Amino acid sequence: MSASSTARRIAATALAAGAIVSAAALPAAAHDGDRQRTPKVEISRVQADSPGRDNRTNRSLNAEWVEITNNTRHAINLDGWTLKDEDGHRYTFNDYRLAGRATVRIHTGEGRDTRTDLYQDRRNYVWDNNRDKATLRNDHGRTIDTESWGNHRRH
């Protein structure tokens, strides 16, 4: 075998290997733009079934809650935003700014609002233990996020 044919074989092998590596890398690079982005504001957790017996005490009602998280670095004004269940129970945020990278917990029962805990001041449960859907809408009525559990009803 001559030196030139050996060099051609080595070059062909190197080119083929490069093509394989390039082909393998292409799908990963093309997929980077398809990654789901973290929403700016989201329903991050739901405690629909308060621990213990459902006896409608304020303690039990406040153990039922929904958490809303701001994933941005900047505060977001939630004034006029709503949190609603499938039965139409609605909580409207009033004069509340959610700090950047912060979470607020909206409790069903009565309490004193703070920057980390808000209260609906209800005397009955809102969230169905087995199935329901929480919907967060902004002050223009646009759905920002939903969280459902169980076999929720479809409208």
C-alpha positions in Angstrom: 0.0 0.0 0.0 1.4 3.4 -0.9 1.7 6.4 1.4 -0.8 8.3 -0.7 -3.5 5.7 -0.5 -2.9 5.4 3.3 -3.2 9.1 3.7 -6.5 9.1 1.6 -7.9 6.3 3.9 -7.0 8.2 7.0 -8.4 11.4 5.6 -11.7 9.6 4.6 -11.9 8.0 8.1 -11.4 11.4 9.7 -14.0 13.1 7.5 -16.5 10.3 8.2 -15.9 10.5 11.9 -16.4 14.3 11.8 -19.7 13.9 9.9 -21.0 11.5 12.5 -20.0 13.8 15.4 -21.6 16.8 13.6 -24.8 14.9 12.9 -25.1 13.8 16.5 -24.6 17.4 17.7 -27.1 18.9 15.3 -30.3 17.7 17.0 -29.1 19.0 20.4 -28.3 22.4 19.0 -31.6 22.6 17.0 -33.5 21.6 20.1 -32.1 24.4 22.3 -34.6 26.9 21.0 -37.5 24.6 21.9 -36.9 24.5 25.6 -39.9 25.5 27.7 -39.3 28.8 29.5 -40.2 29.2 33.1 -43.3 31.3 33.3 -43.0 34.8 34.9 -45.7 34.1 37.4 -47.1 30.6 38.2 -49.2 28.6 40.5 -46.3 26.8 42.1 -48.0 24.6 44.8 -51.5 23.7 45.9 -52.6 22.2 49.2 -56.3 21.4 48.4 -56.9 18.9 51.2 -56.0 20.4 54.6 -54.4 17.9 56.9 -56.7 16.2 59.5 -60.5 16.4 59.6 -62.3 18.9 57.5 -64.1 20.6 60.4 -64.3 24.2 59.0 -62.2 25.6 61.9 -60.1 28.6 60.8 -57.0 26.5 61.4 -58.3 23.8 59.0 -59.4 26.4 56.4 -56.0 28.1 56.5 -54.3 24.7 55.9 -55.9 24.8 52.4 -53.9 27.1 50.2 -52.4 28.0 46.8 -48.9 29.3 46.3 -48.1 31.9 43.6 -44.5 32.4 42.6 -42.8 35.3 40.8 -39.9 33.8 38.8 -38.6 37.1 37.7 -36.1 39.4 39.4 -38.6 42.3 39.5 -41.7 42.9 41.6 -45.0 42.3 39.8 -48.2 44.2 40.7 -51.0 41.6 41.2 -53.6 44.3 41.9 -56.8 43.1 40.2 -55.5 39.6 39.4 -57.8 36.7 40.3 -57.5 33.1 41.6 -60.5 31.0 40.8 -61.7 27.4 41.3 -63.9 25.4 38.9 -67.0 26.2 41.0 -66.5 30.0 40.5 -65.1 30.9 43.9 -62.9 33.9 43.2 -60.2 35.6 45.1 -59.1 39.1 43.8 -55.7 40.5 44.7 -56.1 44.0 46.2 -53.2 46.4 46.2 -50.5 43.6 46.3 -47.0 43.5 44.8 -45.2 40.2 44.6 -41.5 40.7 45.1 -39.0 39.3 42.6 -38.2 35.6 43.1 -40.8 35.5 45.9 -43.8 33.3 46.7 -47.1 34.2 48.3 -49.5 31.7 49.9 -53.2 32.4 49.6 -55.1 30.7 52.4 -58.8 30.0 52.4 -59.7 31.1 55.9 -59.3 34.3 57.9 -56.1 36.0 58.9 -53.9 39.1 58.7 -52.4 39.7 55.2 -48.6 39.9 55.1 -46.2 39.9 52.2 -45.9 36.1 52.2 -49.4 35.1 53.3 -52.8 36.4 52.0 -56.2 35.3 53.3 -59.5 34.9 51.5 -61.5 35.4 54.7 -63.9 32.5 53.9 -65.7 30.3 56.3 -66.1 27.4 53.9 -63.6 25.3 51.9 -62.8 26.4 48.3 -60.6 23.7 46.8 -62.1 20.3 46.2 -59.9 17.6 47.8 -60.3 15.0 44.9 -60.5 17.2 41.8 -60.4 20.8 40.9 -58.6 23.4 38.9 -57.0 26.6 40.1 -56.9 29.4 37.5 -54.7 32.5 37.9 -55.8 35.5 35.6 -54.2 38.9 35.3 -56.1 42.2 35.6 -57.0 42.0 31.9 -58.7 38.6 32.4 -55.9 36.7 30.5 -55.1 33.3 31.9 -51.6 33.3 33.3 -51.5 29.7 34.8 -53.7 26.8 35.7 -53.1 23.9 38.0 -55.5 20.9 38.1 -55.7 17.7 40.1 -57.8 14.6 39.9 -60.2 14.2 37.0 -61.3 17.8 36.8 -64.4 18.8 34.9 -64.0 20.3 31.5 -66.0 23.3 30.5 
